[in-house]
Amino acid sequence: MQSVAHEFKAHARRALQDTTLQHALARAKGGFIDQRRTAIEALPEFDELRACAKQIKNHTLAHLDYYLERYEAQVKADGGQVHWARGPEEARRIVIDICRAAGARRITKGKSMVGEEIAINPALEAAGFEAIETDLGEYIIQLAKEPPSHIIAPAVHKTRGEITELFYAHHRSHGINERVSDVASIVNEARSVLREAFVTADVGITGANFLVAQTGSSILVTNEGNGDLTCSLPRVHIVTASIEKVVPTLEDLAVFLRLLGRSATGQEMSSYTSIFTGPKRNADLDGPAEYHVVLLDHGRSAMLGNEFREMLRCIRCGACLNHCPVYGSIGGHSYGWVYSGPMGAVLTPLMVGLREAADLPNACTLNGRCQEVCPMGIPLPTMLRRLRMREFEQNLTGARSRWLLSIWAFLAKRPRLYQTLLRPFVRLLAIGSRGTRRSLPLARGWTQSRDFPTPQGRTFQSLYRARQRKQ
């Protein structure tokens, strides 16, 4: 999927005016937040698990070359193959070559953010393959020809009515001619259509939540079971994963699994946690004849050696998105690429280029909620500030912004001058104000969509000193 992150402002304005989207976002937000809080309150040792997981990840990243080589050796020992891809183009070529070698026609896919990152679906279709998403959310957005708007709930922006009409339009070719609107019927309809795809697919492509170096296993966490069918029924299974997904042992994996479900959906554990280790053995009742793992770098090695290294701890739970006031107002599509919310505002500039995505770090309010809820304790606000600094250093900010920032820096370094100039400005803002102003010089970005709250006529410093004197 080509990035259009440079159009963020235009996307955000449209999203704010889309009443259907606003309804869908409001409905989804409360559920994610409330369920997570309930699940974590029921686990007193949650913070201890966070600290343990952070320690495991930091250790793994410090020795990532060793654990990746160990993982590769174990996959090969079990009869599988590992393919290394430096970027999306190379990853797409590897996957297409595997599918062609298998003589594939139909390919089923389990949910994979790396698959979205490398834009594998358009590449497969261009190469003449039929690629069918089997995760319900991914299936819905595939029919709608849209990218995912959330990393764990890709169709969260869709209302039930929209899904009903989407299924009615696309499923008549399958002999289904009735509109269904209740959740159970929608799910059953998707299941009946996808059943044929599962049993006739030649290749199954999935992502991996984790890779275990100790055993050479890929771990898939789902709530639908479609991942198991995608991995087991086709004669070829392809795993697409990024290099930071590796963890040392199965014992380490258990720590992350206890964090992932609670942080993502508010579950103690997701419904299905599946471990896949190599192709089918002689004693196995089912499984693929071939097992391939495509490991993607795409800038992660560079991150490993710079100030954004901690971003590689991310386990893609989506908690930062669910608690972000910006994401909750505009949804995921406004961000213009695969990853959205706070984690996307960091990853997208690093992967597609800061020039392409400079607006994303600046859209953050820096309220710190994302870091507070992150199960891996990733300092997202700090990273967003670093990206803003990079933007300034690379002269990517506009001339007016640079001029205003220079003035601010000059005054901020001279507190007495700052306070001397600030007092009359605050008083001027308060004159004739009834608490808000509908317009303000140099603040149109704020006032064009909401009123500006005006001060009481005194600076914070003077109010603080007056309060101190009363005590």
C-alpha positions as CSV (number, residue, x, y, z in Angstrom):
1,M,0.0,0.0,0.0
2,Q,1.5,3.3,-1.1
3,S,1.8,5.8,1.7
4,V,-0.3,9.0,1.5
5,A,0.8,10.2,4.9
6,H,1.6,13.6,3.5
7,E,-2.2,14.1,3.1
8,F,-2.8,13.7,6.8
9,K,-4.4,17.1,7.4
10,A,-6.9,16.7,4.5
11,H,-7.8,13.1,5.7
12,A,-8.2,14.3,9.3
13,R,-10.6,17.1,8.2
14,R,-12.7,14.7,6.2
15,A,-12.8,12.2,9.1
16,L,-14.0,14.8,11.6
17,Q,-16.9,15.6,9.3
18,D,-17.8,11.9,8.6
19,T,-20.7,11.3,11.0
20,T,-20.8,7.6,10.2
21,L,-17.1,7.2,11.1
22,Q,-17.5,9.2,14.2
23,H,-20.4,6.9,15.4
24,A,-18.3,3.8,14.7
25,L,-15.2,5.2,16.5
26,A,-17.3,6.2,19.5
27,R,-18.9,2.8,19.8
28,A,-15.6,0.9,19.6
29,K,-13.5,3.1,21.9
30,G,-15.3,2.5,25.1
31,G,-15.3,-1.2,24.7
32,F,-11.6,-1.5,24.2
33,I,-10.7,0.8,27.1
34,D,-13.2,-0.6,29.6
35,Q,-12.4,-4.3,28.8
36,R,-8.6,-3.6,29.1
37,R,-9.1,-1.9,32.5
38,T,-11.2,-4.7,33.8
39,A,-8.7,-7.4,32.7
40,I,-5.7,-5.6,34.2
41,E,-7.4,-4.9,37.5
42,A,-8.0,-8.6,37.8
43,L,-4.2,-9.3,37.4
44,P,-2.3,-7.8,40.4
45,E,1.1,-8.8,38.9
46,F,0.5,-7.0,35.6
47,D,3.1,-4.3,36.2
48,E,5.6,-7.1,37.2
49,L,4.9,-8.8,33.9
50,R,5.4,-5.6,32.0
51,A,8.8,-5.2,33.6
52,C,9.7,-8.8,32.9
53,A,8.6,-8.5,29.2
54,K,10.6,-5.3,28.8
55,Q,13.7,-6.9,30.2
56,I,13.3,-10.0,27.9
57,K,12.8,-7.7,24.8
58,N,15.8,-5.5,25.7
59,H,18.0,-8.6,26.1
60,T,16.7,-10.1,22.8
61,L,17.3,-6.8,20.9
62,A,20.8,-6.6,22.3
63,H,21.5,-10.1,20.9
64,L,19.1,-10.1,17.9
65,D,21.6,-11.5,15.5
66,Y,22.2,-14.5,17.7
67,Y,18.5,-15.3,18.3
68,L,17.7,-14.8,14.6
69,E,20.4,-17.2,13.5
70,R,19.3,-19.7,16.2
71,Y,15.7,-19.4,15.0
72,E,16.8,-20.0,11.4
73,A,18.8,-23.0,12.3
74,Q,15.8,-24.5,14.2
75,V,13.4,-23.9,11.3
76,K,15.8,-25.6,8.9
77,A,16.4,-28.5,11.3
78,D,12.6,-29.1,11.2
79,G,12.4,-29.1,7.4
80,G,11.4,-25.5,6.8
81,Q,13.0,-22.6,4.9
82,V,13.9,-19.1,6.0
83,H,14.1,-16.2,3.5
84,W,15.6,-12.8,4.4
85,A,14.1,-9.7,2.9
86,R,15.7,-6.2,3.2
87,G,12.5,-4.4,2.1
88,P,9.0,-4.8,0.9
89,E,9.9,-5.3,-2.8
90,E,12.2,-8.2,-2.0
91,A,9.7,-9.7,0.4
92,R,7.0,-9.6,-2.3
93,R,9.3,-11.2,-4.8
94,I,10.1,-14.0,-2.4
95,V,6.4,-14.8,-1.7
96,I,5.4,-14.7,-5.3
97,D,8.3,-17.0,-6.3
98,I,7.2,-19.5,-3.6
99,C,3.6,-19.4,-4.9
100,R,4.7,-19.9,-8.5
101,A,7.0,-22.8,-7.6
102,A,4.0,-24.4,-5.8
103,G,1.8,-24.0,-8.9
104,A,-0.7,-22.1,-6.8
105,R,-3.9,-20.5,-8.0
106,R,-5.8,-19.7,-4.8
107,I,-4.2,-18.3,-1.7
108,T,-5.8,-17.9,1.7
109,K,-4.4,-15.3,4.1
110,G,-4.5,-14.9,7.8
111,K,-4.2,-11.4,9.3
112,S,-0.7,-10.0,9.0
113,M,0.4,-6.4,9.5
114,V,3.7,-7.3,7.8
115,G,1.6,-8.5,4.8
116,E,0.0,-5.1,4.8
117,E,3.4,-3.4,5.2
118,I,4.8,-5.1,2.1
119,A,1.5,-4.7,0.2
120,I,1.4,-8.4,-0.7
121,N,-2.3,-8.5,-1.8
122,P,-2.0,-6.2,-4.8
123,A,1.3,-7.9,-5.7
124,L,-0.3,-11.4,-5.7
125,E,-3.3,-10.2,-7.7
126,A,-1.0,-8.5,-10.2
127,A,0.9,-11.8,-10.5
128,G,-2.4,-13.6,-11.4
129,F,-3.2,-15.3,-8.0
130,E,-6.5,-15.2,-6.2
131,A,-5.7,-14.0,-2.6
132,I,-8.6,-14.2,-0.1
133,E,-8.5,-12.8,3.4
134,T,-9.9,-15.1,6.0
135,D,-9.9,-12.9,9.1
136,L,-13.4,-11.4,9.3
137,G,-12.2,-7.8,9.7
138,E,-9.6,-8.2,6.9
139,Y,-12.2,-10.0,4.7
140,I,-14.6,-7.0,5.1
141,I,-12.0,-4.4,4.2
142,Q,-10.8,-6.5,1.3
143,L,-14.4,-6.5,-0.1
144,A,-14.5,-2.7,0.5
145,K,-11.1,-2.3,-1.2
146,E,-9.8,-0.4,1.9
147,P,-6.7,-0.7,4.1
148,P,-7.1,-1.6,7.8
149,S,-7.9,1.2,10.1
150,H,-6.7,-0.5,13.3
151,I,-3.9,-3.1,13.8
152,I,-6.1,-5.6,15.7
153,A,-9.6,-4.5,14.5
154,P,-9.1,-3.6,10.8
155,A,-12.8,-2.9,10.1
156,V,-13.5,-1.0,13.3
157,H,-14.5,2.0,11.2
158,K,-17.3,0.1,9.6
159,T,-20.9,0.1,11.0
160,R,-23.0,-3.0,11.0
161,G,-25.2,-1.5,8.3
162,E,-22.3,-0.9,6.0
163,I,-21.2,-4.5,6.4
164,T,-24.7,-5.7,5.7
165,E,-24.8,-3.8,2.4
166,L,-21.2,-4.9,1.5
167,F,-22.0,-8.6,2.0
168,Y,-25.3,-8.2,0.1
169,A,-23.4,-6.7,-2.9
170,H,-20.6,-9.3,-3.0
171,H,-22.2,-12.5,-1.9
172,R,-25.0,-12.8,-4.5
173,S,-22.5,-14.6,-6.8
174,H,-22.4,-17.2,-4.0
175,G,-26.2,-17.7,-4.1
176,I,-26.9,-15.5,-1.1
177,N,-29.6,-13.1,-1.8
178,E,-30.8,-11.9,1.6
179,R,-29.6,-9.0,3.7
180,V,-28.6,-10.0,7.2
181,S,-27.9,-7.5,9.9
182,D,-27.4,-9.3,13.3
183,V,-23.9,-10.2,14.2
184,A,-24.4,-14.0,14.3
185,S,-25.9,-14.0,10.8
186,I,-23.1,-11.8,9.4
187,V,-20.5,-14.1,10.8
188,N,-22.2,-17.2,9.6
189,E,-22.6,-15.8,6.1
190,A,-18.8,-15.0,6.0
191,R,-18.1,-18.5,7.3
192,S,-20.2,-20.1,4.6
193,V,-18.5,-18.1,1.8
194,L,-14.9,-18.7,3.1
195,R,-15.3,-22.4,3.7
196,E,-14.7,-23.2,0.1
197,A,-11.6,-21.1,0.0
198,F,-10.1,-22.9,3.0
199,V,-10.5,-26.4,1.4
200,T,-9.3,-25.4,-2.1
201,A,-6.4,-23.1,-1.3
202,D,-2.9,-24.1,-2.6
203,V,-1.0,-21.7,-0.3
204,G,-1.7,-20.2,3.1
205,I,0.0,-17.0,4.2
206,T,-0.1,-15.8,7.8
207,G,1.7,-13.4,10.0
208,A,3.3,-14.2,13.3
209,N,2.8,-12.6,16.7
210,F,6.0,-14.1,17.9
211,L,8.9,-16.3,16.7
212,V,10.6,-18.6,19.2
213,A,14.3,-19.1,18.7
214,Q,14.5,-22.1,20.9
215,T,12.1,-24.2,18.8
216,G,11.9,-22.4,15.5
217,S,8.2,-22.0,16.0
218,S,5.9,-19.2,14.8
219,I,3.1,-18.2,17.1
220,L,-0.3,-17.1,15.9
221,V,-2.8,-15.4,18.2
222,T,-6.4,-15.1,16.9
223,N,-10.0,-15.1,18.1
224,E,-11.5,-16.8,15.1
225,G,-9.6,-19.9,14.3
226,N,-9.1,-18.9,10.7
227,G,-5.4,-18.8,11.2
228,D,-5.2,-22.5,12.0
229,L,-7.1,-23.4,8.8
230,T,-4.9,-21.1,6.7
231,C,-1.8,-22.8,8.2
232,S,-2.9,-26.4,8.1
233,L,-5.0,-27.0,5.0
234,P,-3.0,-25.7,2.1
235,R,0.0,-27.7,1.0
236,V,2.3,-24.6,1.4
237,H,2.4,-22.4,4.5
238,I,4.2,-19.0,4.3
239,V,4.9,-16.9,7.4
240,T,5.6,-13.2,6.9
241,A,7.2,-11.7,10.0
242,S,9.5,-8.8,10.9
243,I,12.9,-9.5,12.5
244,E,12.1,-8.1,16.0
245,K,9.3,-10.7,16.5
246,V,11.8,-13.3,17.8
247,V,11.8,-14.2,21.5
248,P,14.4,-16.6,23.1
249,T,12.3,-19.4,24.6
250,L,8.7,-20.8,25.1
251,E,8.9,-19.6,28.8
252,D,9.6,-16.1,27.6
253,L,6.6,-16.4,25.2
254,A,4.3,-17.1,28.1
255,V,5.1,-13.7,29.6
256,F,4.1,-11.9,26.4
257,L,0.9,-13.9,25.9
258,R,-0.4,-12.8,29.3
259,L,0.2,-9.2,28.3
260,L,-1.0,-9.3,24.7
261,G,-4.6,-10.4,25.2
262,R,-5.3,-8.1,28.1
263,S,-3.7,-5.1,26.4
264,A,-5.4,-5.7,23.0
265,T,-8.9,-6.9,23.6
266,G,-9.2,-7.1,27.4
267,Q,-9.1,-11.0,27.4
268,E,-7.1,-13.1,29.8
269,M,-6.0,-15.0,26.7
270,S,-7.0,-14.8,23.1
271,S,-9.3,-17.7,21.9
272,Y,-6.6,-19.4,19.8
273,T,-2.9,-19.5,20.5
274,S,-1.3,-21.7,17.9
275,I,2.3,-22.9,17.6
276,F,3.6,-24.0,14.2
277,T,6.9,-25.7,13.8
278,G,7.9,-26.7,10.3
279,P,6.1,-28.7,7.7
280,K,4.0,-31.8,8.3
281,R,5.8,-34.8,9.7
282,N,5.1,-38.5,8.9
283,A,3.1,-39.0,12.1
284,D,1.1,-35.7,11.7
285,L,-2.6,-36.0,10.7
286,D,-2.5,-32.7,8.8
287,G,-0.2,-29.8,8.0
288,P,1.6,-28.2,5.0
289,A,4.1,-30.1,2.9
290,E,6.2,-26.9,2.7
291,Y,6.9,-24.3,5.4
292,H,8.5,-21.0,4.6
293,V,9.3,-18.0,6.8
294,V,10.0,-14.6,5.2
295,L,11.8,-12.3,7.6
296,L,11.5,-8.6,6.9
297,D,13.9,-5.9,7.9
298,H,12.5,-2.7,6.3
299,G,14.5,-0.2,8.4
300,R,14.4,-2.2,11.6
301,S,18.2,-2.8,11.6
302,A,18.7,1.0,11.4
303,M,16.3,1.5,14.3
304,L,18.2,-1.1,16.3
305,G,21.3,1.2,16.2
306,N,19.6,4.6,16.9
307,E,17.5,6.4,19.4
308,F,14.3,4.6,18.2
309,R,15.5,1.2,19.3
310,E,12.8,0.9,22.0
311,M,10.1,1.0,19.3
312,L,11.2,-2.5,18.4
313,R,9.7,-3.7,21.7
314,C,6.2,-3.2,20.3
315,I,4.0,-6.3,20.3
316,R,1.2,-4.7,18.1
317,C,-1.5,-4.8,20.8
318,G,-3.2,-1.6,19.8
319,A,-3.6,-0.2,23.3
320,C,-1.9,3.1,22.3
321,L,-4.4,3.5,19.5
322,N,-7.4,2.8,21.7
323,H,-6.4,5.4,24.3
324,C,-5.2,8.1,21.9
325,P,-7.5,11.2,21.7
326,V,-6.3,11.9,18.1
327,Y,-6.9,8.4,16.8
328,G,-10.2,8.3,18.6
329,S,-11.3,11.4,16.7
330,I,-10.1,10.7,13.2
331,G,-9.6,6.9,12.9
332,G,-6.8,5.0,11.3
333,H,-7.2,5.9,7.6
334,S,-6.2,9.5,8.2
335,Y,-2.6,8.4,9.0
336,G,-2.2,7.3,5.4
337,W,-0.3,4.1,5.8
338,V,-0.4,0.6,7.5
339,Y,0.3,1.8,11.0
340,S,-1.8,4.4,12.8
341,G,-2.1,6.0,16.2
342,P,0.9,6.8,18.3
343,M,2.9,3.8,17.2
344,G,2.1,4.6,13.6
345,A,3.1,8.2,14.1
346,V,6.6,6.9,15.0
347,L,6.9,3.9,12.6
348,T,5.6,5.5,9.5
349,P,8.2,8.4,9.3
350,L,10.9,5.9,10.0
351,M,9.8,3.5,7.3
352,V,8.5,5.7,4.5
353,G,10.5,8.8,5.3
354,L,10.0,11.8,7.5
355,R,9.5,14.1,4.5
356,E,6.5,11.9,3.5
357,A,5.0,11.8,7.0
358,A,6.1,14.9,8.8
359,D,2.6,15.8,9.9
360,L,2.2,12.6,11.9
361,P,4.5,13.4,14.9
362,N,3.1,16.9,15.0
363,A,-0.5,15.6,15.4
364,C,0.2,14.2,18.9
365,T,-0.9,16.1,22.0
366,L,1.9,14.5,24.0
367,N,-0.5,13.7,26.8
368,G,1.5,10.6,27.6
369,R,-1.5,8.2,27.8
370,C,0.0,5.9,25.1
371,Q,3.2,5.3,27.2
372,E,1.1,4.7,30.3
373,V,-1.0,1.9,28.8
374,C,1.8,0.4,26.6
375,P,2.5,-3.1,28.0
376,M,6.1,-2.8,26.9
377,G,6.6,0.7,28.3
378,I,7.6,2.3,25.0
379,P,8.3,6.0,25.5
380,L,6.2,7.0,22.5
381,P,5.9,10.8,23.4
382,T,9.7,11.0,23.7
383,M,10.1,9.4,20.3
384,L,7.5,11.8,18.7
385,R,9.5,14.7,20.1
386,R,12.7,13.3,18.6
387,L,11.0,13.1,15.2
388,R,9.9,16.7,15.6
389,M,13.5,17.7,16.3
390,R,14.6,15.7,13.2
391,E,12.1,17.5,11.1
392,F,13.4,20.9,12.3
393,E,17.0,19.9,11.8
394,Q,16.3,18.7,8.3
395,N,14.5,22.0,7.4
396,L,11.2,20.1,6.7
397,T,9.1,22.6,8.7
398,G,7.7,25.6,6.9
399,A,9.3,29.0,7.1
400,R,6.7,30.5,9.3
401,S,6.9,27.6,11.8
402,R,10.6,27.9,12.0
403,W,10.4,31.6,12.5
404,L,7.9,31.2,15.3
405,L,9.9,28.5,16.9
406,S,13.0,30.6,16.8
407,I,11.2,33.5,18.6
408,W,9.9,31.0,21.2
409,A,13.4,29.6,21.8
410,F,14.8,33.1,22.1
411,L,12.2,34.1,24.7
412,A,12.3,30.7,26.5
413,K,16.0,31.2,27.2
414,R,15.3,34.6,28.8
415,P,12.7,34.0,31.5
416,R,12.5,37.7,32.6
417,L,12.0,39.0,29.1
418,Y,9.5,36.2,28.5
419,Q,7.4,37.2,31.6
420,T,7.6,40.9,30.8
421,L,6.2,40.4,27.3
422,L,3.7,37.7,28.3
423,R,1.8,39.8,30.9
424,P,0.4,42.4,28.5
425,F,-0.3,39.7,25.9
426,V,-2.4,37.7,28.5
427,R,-4.3,40.9,29.5
428,L,-5.0,41.8,25.9
429,L,-6.4,38.3,25.2
430,A,-8.7,38.7,28.2
431,I,-10.1,42.1,27.2
432,G,-13.8,41.7,26.1
433,S,-13.6,38.0,26.2
434,R,-16.4,35.8,27.6
435,G,-14.2,32.8,28.1
436,T,-13.4,31.9,24.5
437,R,-12.4,33.6,21.2
438,R,-13.6,32.4,17.8
439,S,-10.6,33.8,16.0
440,L,-7.0,34.6,17.0
441,P,-4.0,35.8,15.0
442,L,-1.5,33.1,14.1
443,A,-3.9,30.4,15.6
444,R,-6.2,29.7,12.7
445,G,-5.3,26.0,12.9
446,W,-7.0,26.0,16.2
447,T,-9.9,28.4,15.8
448,Q,-11.1,27.2,12.4
449,S,-12.6,24.1,14.1
450,R,-13.1,25.2,17.7
451,D,-13.0,28.2,20.0
452,F,-9.9,29.2,21.8
453,P,-10.2,29.4,25.6
454,T,-8.9,32.7,26.9
455,P,-6.9,33.3,30.1
456,Q,-8.2,35.1,33.2
457,G,-6.0,38.1,32.6
458,R,-3.1,36.9,34.8
459,T,-0.2,34.7,34.0
460,F,0.3,31.3,35.6
461,Q,3.4,32.6,37.5
462,S,1.4,35.5,39.1
463,L,-1.5,33.3,40.0
464,Y,0.9,30.7,41.6
465,R,2.7,33.4,43.6
466,A,-0.6,34.8,44.9
467,R,-1.7,31.3,45.9
468,Q,1.6,30.7,47.7
469,R,1.2,33.9,49.7
470,K,-2.2,32.8,50.9
471,Q,-0.8,29.5,52.3
